[in-house]
């Protein structure tokens, strides 16, 4: 029967987001995998160098895009993420930073090693211009299985704009420290194909 056996139990599940409110990513991650988020220290020479190197990478990426007048083709903003990710990864590999692409979906995208220190980097592509009114999900966390130690956690946000139908250009970028990010819980029930296969098939073609 599972943990929840009646309608009241299920109602409690849907009430959880409001009950727990916004929670720090640092707290959520440590509860899940046991590792802590180390905030970026603006007075740390290593942290200053890390941000400087990443800034150089992004500036070169933007310069390359502008020089070549390159546009990324995709039906939706989500379709162009892989192309952007590959271009940025290529530029990062030209620096002294050691880059490990973590693969598969889920947080984070990259592990960066800098003189033995680990930083986790998440890359997000957005086409939203009006930040104040959009409710588009910009970041989500479902599991810390990729996290292997205490580390800095950064978000690289790339702003895109659809210049013409299905062709996108890069507008700007941001690097943010995720140590202070707060997350809201979204309650979701889901089913896979095997679950659907247990339901009556009424018609097919």
C-alpha positions in Angstrom: 0.0 0.0 0.0 2.9 2.4 0.6 3.4 5.1 3.2 0.3 7.1 2.2 -2.9 5.1 2.6 -5.7 7.6 2.4 -6.9 10.9 0.9 -5.8 13.0 3.8 -2.2 11.7 3.5 -2.2 12.8 -0.2 -3.5 16.2 0.7 -0.6 16.6 3.1 1.8 15.9 0.3 0.3 18.7 -1.8 0.6 21.0 1.2 4.3 20.5 1.6 5.5 23.3 -0.7 3.6 25.9 1.3 4.5 24.3 4.6 8.3 24.2 4.1 8.5 27.4 2.0 11.7 28.5 0.4 14.8 26.4 1.5 18.5 27.2 0.9 20.1 25.0 -1.8 23.0 24.5 0.6 20.6 22.9 3.2 18.8 20.8 0.6 22.0 19.6 -1.0 23.6 18.7 2.4 20.5 16.9 3.5 20.5 14.9 0.3 24.2 14.0 -0.2 26.0 15.2 3.0 28.2 17.7 1.2 28.4 21.4 1.9 28.4 24.4 -0.5 31.4 26.6 0.1 30.6 30.3 -0.7 32.9 32.2 -3.0 35.2 34.4 -0.9 35.8 37.8 -2.5 39.1 38.0 -0.6 40.4 34.6 -1.6 43.2 34.8 -4.3 42.1 31.4 -5.6 38.4 32.4 -5.8 39.4 35.7 -7.5 41.5 33.8 -10.0 38.7 31.3 -10.7 36.1 34.0 -11.5 38.7 35.9 -13.6 39.5 32.7 -15.6 35.8 32.0 -16.2 35.2 35.7 -17.1 37.9 35.4 -19.7 36.3 32.3 -21.1 32.9 34.0 -21.4 34.3 37.1 -22.9 36.2 35.1 -25.6 33.0 33.1 -26.2 31.0 36.3 -26.8 33.7 37.7 -29.0 33.8 34.5 -31.1 30.1 34.6 -31.5 30.0 38.3 -32.5 33.0 38.0 -34.9 31.5 35.1 -36.7 27.9 36.5 -36.5 27.0 32.9 -35.5 23.4 32.1 -34.8 22.2 29.0 -33.1 19.3 27.1 -34.7 16.6 25.6 -32.6 12.8 25.3 -32.4 12.8 26.2 -28.7 15.4 27.7 -26.3 15.9 24.3 -24.8 17.0 22.9 -28.2 20.1 25.1 -28.4 21.6 24.3 -25.0 23.9 21.5 -26.2 25.4 23.7 -28.9 26.1 26.5 -26.5 27.5 24.1 -23.9 30.0 22.6 -26.4 31.3 26.0 -27.4 31.8 27.2 -23.8 33.4 23.8 -22.8 35.8 24.2 -25.7 36.9 27.7 -24.5 37.2 26.4 -20.9 39.6 23.7 -22.0 42.0 26.4 -23.3 42.5 27.6 -19.7 44.6 26.1 -16.9 41.3 24.8 -15.3 40.6 21.1 -15.5 37.1 20.5 -16.9 35.1 17.4 -16.4 31.7 17.2 -18.1 29.5 15.2 -15.7 27.1 13.9 -18.4 23.5 12.8 -18.1 20.8 15.2 -17.0 20.5 16.8 -13.6 22.6 19.1 -11.5 25.4 20.1 -12.1 26.8 20.1 -15.6 30.5 20.5 -15.0 33.2 19.7 -12.4 36.0 22.2 -12.5 39.3 21.5 -10.8 41.6 24.4 -9.9 44.8 23.5 -8.1 43.1 20.5 -6.5 40.0 22.5 -5.5 36.6 21.5 -6.9 33.9 23.8 -8.2 30.6 22.6 -9.6 29.2 24.6 -12.5 25.6 24.6 -13.9 24.9 26.0 -17.3 21.5 27.5 -18.0 20.2 29.0 -21.3 17.3 31.5 -21.1 15.3 33.4 -23.7 13.4 35.4 -21.0 14.0 39.1 -21.3 11.6 40.4 -18.6 12.9 38.9 -15.5 10.4 40.5 -13.2 7.3 39.0 -14.7 8.4 35.6 -15.9 7.6 32.4 -13.9 9.8 30.2 -16.1 11.7 27.7 -14.0 15.4 28.8 -14.1 16.9 26.2 -11.8 16.0 22.9 -10.3 17.5 20.3 -8.1 16.4 16.6 -7.8 19.5 14.8 -6.6 23.0 15.4 -5.4 24.3 12.1 -6.8 26.9 13.9 -8.9 28.3 15.8 -5.9 31.4 14.1 -4.5 32.8 16.6 -2.0 32.4 20.0 -0.3 32.8 22.6 -3.1 31.9 25.9 -4.6 28.8 25.9 -6.7 28.3 28.4 -9.6 25.6 29.1 -12.1 26.5 30.3 -15.6 23.4 32.0 -17.2 23.4 32.7 -20.9 20.8 35.1 -22.2 19.6 34.4 -25.7 17.3 36.2 -28.1 15.4 34.9 -31.1 16.6 37.2 -33.9 14.4 35.5 -36.5 12.3 32.4 -36.7 14.2 29.6 -34.9 17.6 31.4 -35.0 19.0 32.6 -31.7 21.8 35.0 -30.8 23.7 35.4 -27.6 22.9 38.6 -25.7 24.8 38.4 -22.4 26.0 36.2 -19.6 26.2 36.0 -15.8 28.2 34.0 -13.3 26.4 33.6 -9.9 27.3 32.1 -6.6 24.6 29.5 -5.7 25.6 29.4 -2.0 22.7 31.8 -1.1 20.1 30.4 -3.5 16.7 29.4 -2.1 14.5 26.8 -3.7 10.8 26.1 -3.6 9.4 22.6 -3.7 7.2 21.5 -6.6 5.0 18.5 -5.8 4.8 16.1 -8.8 3.5 12.6 -9.3 4.7 10.9 -12.5 4.4 7.6 -14.4 6.8 5.8 -16.8 5.8 3.8 -19.9 5.6 0.6 -17.9 3.1 2.2 -15.6 1.0 3.4 -18.6 1.2 -0.1 -20.1 -1.0 -1.3 -17.2 -3.8 0.9 -18.2 -6.5 -0.2 -20.7 -5.6 0.4 -24.3 -8.8 1.8 -26.0 -7.5 2.4 -29.5 -4.3 2.7 -31.5 -3.0 3.3 -35.0 
